[in-house]
Amino acid sequence: MTTEKAAHGKIPATVITGFLGAGKTTMIRNILQNAGGRRIALIINEFGDLGVDGDVLKGCGAEACSEDDIIELTNGCICCTVADDFIPTMTKLLERENRPDHIVIETSGLALPQPLIAAFNWPDIRTQVTVDGVITVVDSAAVAAGRFADDHDKVDALRVEDDNLDHESPIEELFEDQLTAADLIILNKTDLLDSTGLAFVRREVSSRTSRKPTMIEAKNGEVSAAVLLGLGVGTESDIANRKSHHEMEHEAGEEHSHDEFDSFVVELGPIADPAGFIEKLKVIIAAHDVLRLKGFADVPGKPMRLLIQGVGARIDQYFDRAWAAGEVRRTRLVVIGLHDMDEAAVRAAIVAAV
Ligand SMILES: Nc1nc2c(ncn2[C@@H]2O[C@H](COP(=O)(O)OP(=O)(O)OP(=O)(O)O)[C@@H](O)[C@H]2O)c(=O)[nH]1
């Protein structure tokens, strides 16, 4: 709302982070559909070469955010491309005649939020925008299942391959870094847990960060935009208190990288039997420890495209929108895993599952 802009003199920007598949895009869709008259610009960053999240949000048709206001950064994780991608994108956005009331930034599920927050201290940005707050979305079901607890066998196996691996499980570290950056934590996917499970998740999440931001439980990211937007924190002034593992280990300035993770895109023909295909995908995901699998499928005879969303062992699927006139119907899936994932084997198994 213009009043919000005027109050700060700067445009507020909300950073939404959280591990792969936690529910960031789902929550943003809710924000856009309940934006309370704000005009929102959305910057979306994904790991992997297939922009699924932007496509899903463009399909949601919310008035708060037109397709022009959705900017996709697909050139790597936002934390590593701050200077080359994020700053120029923000600068262009701020030069627009019709500036947004609020900016929402969705980081990739593998991004460290810290370098992104620091970018708001760049002189050209600092005078015009402030970080309204960092919201970290947590997949409560994954926490309860121990997905972020240190998998010692896995880490030891990675160490044998890579002598330079000087820290704990990359997934666990990232999870903690994303929590450490938070002004607000959303414990999402509560529908998949009972009260005992949720109590465990609360304890587990609090034990992973020395800061104690508010935690809100949610399902399908259903938290009022009035709660999420307008935190008014100015997080860029507090980055010294939110250091990532990487910053603490490499104060001397060694570059952070995402070498521990890998992604690739699989192109397939039409999927005649989606239910059978998805059952086979579940087996492949479990066998190869795939962290995230998502994309769109062409189902013959169906006017709509099928959205496939795999997070760990769970796969959701639904027809999200009609194929547009002239749009090529095709099946493309992005697969994300740890860097020791056997790409050739996973690719071959997915091709054989059609
Ligand atoms: N059961 C359940 N599923 C959810 C909930 N929130 C999101 N999901 C599902 O989880 C999957 C991943 O959700 P996204 O919103 O795409 O997650 P994300 O964090 O944007 O994923 P990345 O950008 O790939 O890291 C989708 O299939 C969602 O429908 C929830 O509260 N409960």
Ligand as a Chemical Component Dictionary entry (heavy atoms), coordinates in Angstrom:
data_LIG
# 
_chem_comp.id                   LIG 
_chem_comp.type                 NON-POLYMER 
_chem_comp.pdbx_formal_charge   0 
_chem_comp.three_letter_code    LIG 
# 
loop_
_chem_comp_atom.comp_id 
_chem_comp_atom.atom_id 
_chem_comp_atom.alt_atom_id 
_chem_comp_atom.type_symbol 
_chem_comp_atom.charge 
_chem_comp_atom.model_Cartn_x 
_chem_comp_atom.model_Cartn_y 
_chem_comp_atom.model_Cartn_z 
_chem_comp_atom.pdbx_ordinal 
LIG N1  N1  N 0 0.605  -31.530 2.556  1  
LIG C1  C1  C 0 1.067  -30.301 2.336  2  
LIG N2  N2  N 0 1.699  -30.023 1.178  3  
LIG C2  C2  C 0 2.141  -28.760 1.003  4  
LIG C3  C3  C 0 1.983  -27.736 1.965  5  
LIG N3  N3  N 0 2.557  -26.608 1.494  6  
LIG C4  C4  C 0 3.050  -26.908 0.272  7  
LIG N4  N4  N 0 2.798  -28.198 -0.026 8  
LIG C5  C5  C 0 3.189  -28.939 -1.236 9  
LIG O1  O1  O 0 4.592  -29.101 -1.235 10 
LIG C6  C6  C 0 5.099  -29.081 -2.563 11 
LIG C7  C7  C 0 6.197  -28.042 -2.687 12 
LIG O2  O2  O 0 5.622  -26.761 -2.467 13 
LIG P1  P1  P 0 6.271  -25.443 -3.070 14 
LIG O3  O3  O 0 5.440  -24.313 -2.597 15 
LIG O4  O4  O 0 6.497  -25.593 -4.512 16 
LIG O5  O5  O 0 7.662  -25.456 -2.311 17 
LIG P2  P2  P 0 8.916  -24.481 -2.545 18 
LIG O6  O6  O 0 9.496  -24.232 -1.226 19 
LIG O7  O7  O 0 8.504  -23.301 -3.354 20 
LIG O8  O8  O 0 9.857  -25.422 -3.434 21 
LIG P3  P3  P 0 11.280 -25.042 -4.142 22 
LIG O9  O9  O 0 11.110 -23.677 -4.723 23 
LIG O10 O10 O 0 11.457 -26.110 -5.155 24 
LIG O11 O11 O 0 12.308 -25.084 -3.096 25 
LIG C8  C8  C 0 3.904  -28.807 -3.459 26 
LIG O12 O12 O 0 3.424  -30.022 -3.968 27 
LIG C9  C9  C 0 2.890  -28.178 -2.520 28 
LIG O13 O13 O 0 1.560  -28.391 -2.924 29 
LIG C10 C10 C 0 1.307  -28.064 3.183  30 
LIG O14 O14 O 0 1.149  -27.267 4.104  31 
LIG N5  N5  N 0 0.887  -29.362 3.308  32 
# 
loop_
_chem_comp_bond.comp_id 
_chem_comp_bond.atom_id_1 
_chem_comp_bond.atom_id_2 
_chem_comp_bond.value_order 
_chem_comp_bond.pdbx_ordinal 
LIG N1  C1  SING 1  
LIG C1  N2  DOUB 2  
LIG C1  N5  SING 3  
LIG N2  C2  SING 4  
LIG C2  C3  DOUB 5  
LIG C2  N4  SING 6  
LIG C3  N3  SING 7  
LIG C3  C10 SING 8  
LIG N3  C4  DOUB 9  
LIG C4  N4  SING 10 
LIG N4  C5  SING 11 
LIG C5  O1  SING 12 
LIG C5  C9  SING 13 
LIG O1  C6  SING 14 
LIG C6  C7  SING 15 
LIG C6  C8  SING 16 
LIG C7  O2  SING 17 
LIG O2  P1  SING 18 
LIG P1  O3  DOUB 19 
LIG P1  O4  SING 20 
LIG P1  O5  SING 21 
LIG O5  P2  SING 22 
LIG P2  O6  DOUB 23 
LIG P2  O7  SING 24 
LIG P2  O8  SING 25 
LIG O8  P3  SING 26 
LIG P3  O9  DOUB 27 
LIG P3  O10 SING 28 
LIG P3  O11 SING 29 
LIG C8  O12 SING 30 
LIG C8  C9  SING 31 
LIG C9  O13 SING 32 
LIG C10 O14 DOUB 33 
LIG C10 N5  SING 34 
# 
